[in-house]
Amino acid sequence: MILRSRQLHQQSSVESSCHQRSQSRLLLDCRHKCIQTNVPLYHGDILPLNRSSTNDGSTEVTEESAKPEPEAWWKKIRVPTVDKAKLAALGFGAFCAYGVISNVNAGVLITIAWLTVVRTTGAMPISPGMWPKFLAIYAGLWVTSHFMRPIRLSLAIAAAPFFDRGINNVMTWTKINNKVVAFSIMLLFIAMGTISFLLLTIFLCGGFIF
């Protein structure tokens, strides 16, 4: 009986030892796979792992939390954009109106920048050394005007019927059956009128120093 008991005890000890070795081998295999695939050894969010070599040549795994860098405040500013394809879908008149309004806006910004240089320096932008100052002022106004794109788009949609009517009238008067050519002719007269008005404004505000 005693001999039988000893045999059973030895057999259970061997089985327990084999079971522990099997678990240890399984754990080592799992750890090795986790190191290869950068997966942590616990359940939860997957975090990137860093491997570093220790003095004894083994590989040590450390966990890092992937925290994104804070975004700069100027990168958080979203400038409204206008999709030209969607604008063209609103009609040829709206597309042409937006182009004219944008060009008029650029002319107004040039006028403001010109008068600002004249009032602050007493010299015209074309004077020696004044051109960089004029460009800096105009660039600042141009960036600011980007936030007014939705307003320009609304004005273009509102002015679209008038541009369509104007293009049709030019086509009737010139006997041209091409909207692009008709708009080019109309744009020429609009540009002449806009430039004349802006030059007159600069002259009346004392922007020309002779």
DRENLOFI-111197 format. One line per 10 residues: number of its first residue (from 1); their letters; for each residue x, z, y of N, C-alpha, C. Coordinates in steps of 0.05 Angstrom, whole numbers, plus 5000, padded with zeros to 4 digits. Last residue first. Example, Ala and Ser with C-alpha at 12.3 -4.5 7.8 and 13.67 -1.06 7.14 Angstrom:
2) sa) 5257 5142 4955 5273 5143 4979 5258 5157 5001 | 5264 5156 4886 5246 5156 4910 5264 5156 4934 .
END
This chain:
210) fifggclfit) 5066 3860 7265 5083 3838 7273 5103 3847 7294 | 5030 3884 7214 5047 3893 7236 5067 3870 7241 | 4968 3891 7188 4989 3871 7193 5004 3880 7218 | 4929 3930 7186 4948 3928 7164 4970 3908 7167 | 4888 3945 7219 4915 3947 7229 4936 3945 7207 | 4837 3934 7203 4847 3962 7199 4876 3965 7208 | 4833 3880 7210 4818 3897 7228 4826 3926 7226 | 4867 3863 7168 4873 3857 7196 4859 3875 7215 | 4839 3880 7122 4866 3890 7127 4874 3886 7157 | 4792 3849 7128 4791 3878 7128 4818 3890 7135 .
200) lllfsitgma) 4812 3798 7124 4800 3806 7149 4798 3836 7151 | 4828 3800 7071 4848 3796 7092 4837 3804 7119 | 4778 3806 7046 4798 3827 7044 4820 3824 7065 | 4752 3757 7060 4741 3783 7068 4761 3805 7067 | 4786 3720 7036 4782 3719 7065 4771 3746 7075 | 4779 3734 6982 4805 3736 6995 4803 3737 7025 | 4724 3722 6975 4734 3749 6971 4761 3753 6985 | 4721 3666 6986 4706 3685 7002 4717 3714 7000 | 4754 3646 6946 4760 3641 6974 4746 3661 6992 | 4727 3665 6900 4754 3674 6906 4761 3670 6935 .
190) ifllmisfav) 4679 3635 6904 4678 3665 6905 4706 3676 6912 | 4699 3583 6899 4686 3591 6924 4685 3622 6926 | 4718 3587 6846 4736 3579 6868 4724 3588 6895 | 4673 3598 6816 4693 3619 6819 4712 3613 6842 | 4646 3549 6818 4634 3572 6831 4655 3594 6836 | 4683 3520 6787 4677 3512 6814 4665 3535 6830 | 4678 3549 6739 4704 3547 6753 4701 3539 6782 | 4625 3540 6725 4633 3567 6733 4660 3567 6748 | 4629 3486 6712 4612 3494 6734 4619 3522 6744 | 4663 3489 6668 4672 3474 6693 4655 3483 6717 .
180) vknniktwtm) 4629 3518 6634 4656 3528 6641 4666 3515 6667 | 4584 3487 6627 4582 3512 6641 4609 3523 6650 | 4574 3420 6637 4592 3439 6625 4592 3465 6640 | 4550 3376 6661 4536 3390 6639 4554 3409 6624 | 4545 3361 6728 4564 3368 6707 4548 3384 6686 | 4522 3349 6777 4516 3332 6754 4535 3336 6730 | 4527 3382 6819 4550 3366 6813 4546 3347 6789 | 4476 3407 6821 4487 3393 6845 4510 3374 6838 | 4470 3428 6769 4451 3409 6779 4462 3393 6803 | 4513 3462 6764 4511 3440 6745 4491 3419 6755 .
170) vnnigrdffp) 4500 3498 6805 4524 3482 6808 4523 3458 6789 | 4454 3520 6782 4452 3505 6807 4476 3487 6811 | 4475 3545 6737 4456 3524 6733 4453 3507 6759 | 4506 3584 6763 4519 3564 6746 4500 3540 6742 | 4465 3614 6788 4485 3601 6804 4499 3579 6788 | 4437 3634 6744 4423 3617 6763 4443 3601 6779 | 4478 3666 6722 4466 3644 6706 4452 3624 6724 | 4485 3702 6764 4507 3683 6756 4496 3660 6740 | 4436 3728 6763 4444 3713 6787 4466 3693 6781 | 4436 3752 6712 4416 3731 6719 4424 3715 6743 .
160) aaaialslri) 4482 3788 6717 4482 3765 6699 4461 3744 6706 | 4481 3835 6746 4486 3810 6761 4485 3785 6743 | 4473 3873 6706 4453 3870 6727 4456 3844 6742 | 4520 3867 6678 4495 3862 6664 4472 3857 6685 | 4556 3882 6718 4558 3855 6707 4532 3848 6693 | 4543 3936 6725 4539 3917 6747 4539 3888 6737 | 4559 3955 6676 4530 3957 6684 4524 3938 6706 | 4614 3946 6679 4598 3932 6658 4568 3933 6665 | 4627 3980 6720 4631 3951 6724 4615 3935 6703 | 4617 4028 6694 4602 4021 6718 4604 3991 6723 .
150) prmfhstvwl) 4654 4028 6653 4626 4027 6646 4608 4020 6670 | 4703 4029 6685 4695 4005 6670 4666 4005 6662 | 4723 4071 6712 4699 4059 6724 4690 4034 6708 | 4771 4085 6691 4748 4102 6684 4722 4091 6695 | 4805 4050 6715 4798 4045 6687 4774 4062 6679 | 4820 4069 6764 4797 4051 6763 4788 4044 6735 | 4866 4097 6753 4841 4112 6760 4817 4094 6757 | 4902 4055 6747 4896 4073 6724 4870 4088 6729 | 4901 4034 6799 4892 4018 6776 4885 4035 6752 | 4922 4075 6830 4894 4067 6834 4884 4051 6811 .
140) gayialfkpw) 4975 4074 6809 4958 4098 6807 4929 4092 6811 | 4991 4022 6823 4989 4030 6794 4972 4055 6791 | 4991 4026 6879 4971 4008 6865 4968 4015 6836 | 5033 4061 6886 5006 4068 6895 4985 4051 6881 | 5075 4031 6865 5069 4057 6854 5040 4066 6862 | 5075 3985 6898 5069 3983 6869 5061 4009 6857 | 5091 4009 6947 5065 3996 6944 5056 3993 6915 | 5142 4026 6933 5121 4046 6941 5093 4034 6938 | 5168 3977 6923 5164 3997 6902 5143 4018 6908 | 5165 3954 6977 5150 3942 6954 5147 3962 6931 .
130) mgpsipmagt) 5197 3974 7017 5169 3983 7015 5154 3974 6990 | 5247 3950 7022 5245 3977 7011 5217 3988 7008 | 5228 3908 7075 5249 3916 7057 5246 3946 7048 | 5157 3892 7074 5182 3900 7088 5203 3909 7068 | 5111 3885 7047 5131 3864 7044 5156 3870 7059 | 5079 3929 7063 5092 3929 7037 5112 3908 7032 | 5096 3945 7132 5081 3931 7112 5095 3932 7085 | 5103 4011 7161 5114 3985 7154 5096 3972 7133 | 5087 4063 7166 5089 4047 7190 5101 4019 7186 | 5078 4097 7124 5106 4090 7131 5109 4074 7157 .
120) trvvtlwait) 5024 4107 7121 5042 4128 7116 5071 4122 7124 | 4997 4059 7135 4990 4084 7149 5011 4106 7145 | 5020 4022 7098 5022 4018 7127 5017 4044 7143 | 5004 4044 7049 5033 4041 7056 5036 4038 7086 | 4949 4040 7054 4961 4066 7051 4991 4065 7058 | 4940 3986 7057 4934 4002 7081 4947 4030 7079 | 4955 3972 7004 4968 3960 7027 4964 3978 7052 | 4917 4001 6973 4946 4007 6970 4962 3996 6995 | 4870 3976 6990 4874 4004 6995 4903 4012 6993 | 4880 3923 6973 4875 3928 7001 4880 3958 7007 .
110) ilvganvnsi) 4884 3930 6918 4907 3920 6933 4904 3926 6962 | 4831 3947 6907 4854 3965 6902 4879 3956 6917 | 4803 3900 6920 4798 3924 6936 4821 3944 6932 | 4823 3866 6880 4828 3860 6908 4824 3884 6926 | 4803 3891 6834 4832 3889 6838 4839 3883 6867 | 4748 3881 6844 4758 3909 6843 4788 3910 6847 | 4747 3826 6839 4741 3838 6865 4751 3867 6866 | 4759 3824 6784 4777 3812 6803 4772 3823 6832 | 4713 3849 6763 4740 3860 6758 4760 3849 6778 | 4673 3813 6780 4673 3841 6790 4700 3854 6785 .
100) vgyacfagfg) 4688 3767 6750 4688 3767 6779 4689 3795 6791 | 4681 3786 6697 4707 3777 6706 4709 3776 6737 | 4626 3799 6698 4646 3820 6693 4673 3811 6703 | 4604 3748 6705 4600 3769 6725 4620 3791 6722 | 4618 3723 6657 4629 3713 6682 4627 3734 6704 | 4587 3753 6622 4616 3751 6618 4629 3742 6644 | 4536 3744 6641 4547 3772 6642 4577 3771 6639 | 4531 3689 6631 4529 3699 6659 4541 3727 6661 | 4533 3684 6577 4555 3673 6592 4555 3684 6621 | 4513 3744 6541 4508 3719 6555 4531 3710 6572 .
90) laalkakdvt) 4525 3784 6508 4504 3789 6527 4497 3764 6543 | 4569 3767 6481 4544 3765 6467 4520 3771 6485 | 4610 3779 6515 4602 3751 6513 4575 3748 6499 | 4612 3834 6503 4604 3825 6530 4596 3796 6530 | 4630 3833 6451 4604 3844 6456 4594 3835 6484 | 4681 3811 6463 4663 3797 6445 4634 3806 6449 | 4705 3848 6495 4698 3823 6507 4679 3807 6489 | 4691 3914 6500 4696 3894 6480 4686 3867 6491 | 4723 3958 6541 4701 3939 6540 4708 3918 6520 | 4736 4029 6542 4744 4001 6538 4719 3984 6536 .
80) pvrikkwwae) 4754 4089 6574 4733 4071 6564 4743 4043 6563 | 4806 4129 6550 4798 4110 6571 4776 4091 6560 | 4811 4194 6536 4801 4169 6524 4791 4151 6546 | 4860 4241 6533 4843 4226 6552 4836 4200 6539 | 4896 4263 6500 4868 4269 6494 4849 4253 6512 | 4945 4253 6520 4937 4236 6498 4908 4241 6491 | 4952 4292 6558 4946 4265 6568 4938 4246 6546 | 4962 4337 6527 4936 4335 6541 4931 4307 6551 | 4987 4326 6460 4991 4329 6489 4965 4323 6503 | 4968 4362 6403 4968 4337 6417 4971 4342 6447 .
70) pepkaseetv) 5008 4403 6361 4987 4401 6382 4990 4376 6398 | 5019 4381 6294 5030 4388 6320 5008 4385 6341 | 4986 4409 6237 4991 4387 6255 5001 4397 6282 | 5014 4443 6184 4999 4447 6209 5006 4424 6228 | 5019 4453 6122 5021 4429 6139 5003 4432 6163 | 5056 4506 6099 5029 4498 6108 5032 4475 6128 | 5096 4506 6043 5094 4502 6071 5065 4495 6078 | 5130 4541 5992 5106 4529 6002 5106 4528 6032 | 5185 4527 5949 5173 4543 5970 5150 4528 5981 | 5221 4531 5890 5199 4518 5903 5187 4537 5924 .
60) etsgdntssr) 5286 4520 5869 5267 4539 5879 5246 4524 5895 | 5323 4503 5813 5307 4492 5835 5286 4513 5843 | 5390 4524 5797 5362 4521 5791 5347 4511 5816 | 5442 4536 5810 5436 4508 5803 5407 4503 5797 | 5453 4586 5828 5457 4582 5800 5449 4554 5791 | 5439 4584 5882 5467 4585 5875 5472 4579 5845 | 5385 4535 5888 5397 4561 5890 5426 4560 5881 | 5357 4483 5926 5374 4490 5904 5386 4518 5909 | 5289 4473 5941 5315 4480 5950 5332 4490 5926 | 5232 4437 5958 5250 4443 5936 5278 4450 5949 .
50) nlplidghyl) 5169 4451 5984 5197 4445 5990 5214 4453 5966 | 5104 4424 5982 5124 4442 5971 5151 4432 5979 | 5041 4422 6016 5067 4410 6010 5087 4431 6001 | 4982 4446 5984 5001 4448 6005 5027 4434 5997 | 4915 4443 5970 4941 4432 5962 4959 4432 5986 | 4875 4501 5966 4883 4477 5981 4911 4469 5972 | 4867 4523 5898 4861 4524 5926 4870 4499 5940 | 4905 4555 5847 4881 4539 5855 4877 4543 5885 | 4976 4548 5840 4952 4564 5842 4929 4546 5851 | 5023 4521 5845 5017 4533 5819 4992 4550 5820 .
40) pvntqickhr) 5019 4458 5883 5024 4487 5880 5013 4498 5853 | 5050 4396 5873 5024 4411 5871 5030 4440 5868 | 5090 4357 5871 5085 4372 5896 5058 4386 5896 | 5103 4334 5823 5080 4322 5837 5073 4337 5863 | 5146 4364 5803 5148 4335 5806 5127 4323 5823 | 5125 4415 5802 5148 4410 5820 5151 4380 5824 | 5086 4409 5763 5078 4416 5791 5100 4410 5811 | 5117 4400 5718 5099 4379 5728 5091 4384 5757 | 5141 4451 5714 5157 4427 5718 5141 4404 5729 | 5097 4483 5704 5113 4487 5729 5129 4463 5735 .
30) cdlllrsqsr) 5081 4464 5654 5063 4462 5677 5078 4464 5703 | 5126 4478 5624 5118 4450 5627 5100 4446 5651 | 5123 4534 5630 5146 4520 5640 5140 4490 5644 | 5074 4544 5604 5077 4551 5632 5101 4536 5645 | 5087 4528 5552 5066 4514 5566 5068 4519 5596 | 5127 4566 5540 5134 4537 5540 5113 4521 5556 | 5096 4612 5541 5119 4609 5560 5126 4580 5562 | 5060 4603 5500 5050 4606 5527 5073 4601 5547 | 5096 4602 5457 5080 4578 5463 5069 4579 5491 | 5117 4654 5458 5135 4631 5463 5119 4606 5470 .
20) qhcssevssq) 5070 4682 5446 5083 4686 5472 5102 4663 5479 | 5062 4663 5394 5041 4658 5414 5053 4661 5442 | 5107 4683 5368 5102 4653 5370 5082 4646 5392 | 5097 4737 5373 5120 4726 5385 5118 4696 5389 | 5050 4742 5343 5050 4749 5371 5073 4737 5386 | 5070 4727 5293 5049 4711 5305 5048 4716 5335 | 5106 4769 5284 5116 4741 5285 5096 4724 5299 | 5071 4812 5283 5092 4811 5303 5103 4783 5307 | 5040 4799 5238 5027 4800 5265 5047 4799 5287 | 5081 4805 5199 5067 4779 5203 5053 4778 5230 .
10) qhlqrsrlim) 5093 4859 5203 5113 4839 5209 5101 4812 5215 | 5044 4881 5187 5054 4887 5213 5075 4866 5222 | 5040 4862 5134 5020 4853 5154 5030 4858 5182 | 5084 4889 5112 5084 4859 5112 5063 4849 5133 | 5069 4942 5117 5092 4933 5131 5092 4902 5134 | 5025 4942 5083 5021 4948 5111 5044 4938 5127 | 5050 4933 5034 5031 4914 5044 5026 4917 5074 | 5080 4980 5029 5093 4954 5031 5075 4933 5042 | 5038 5017 5025 5056 5019 5048 5071 4992 5052 | 5017 5000 4976 5000 5000 5000 5017 5000 5025 .
END
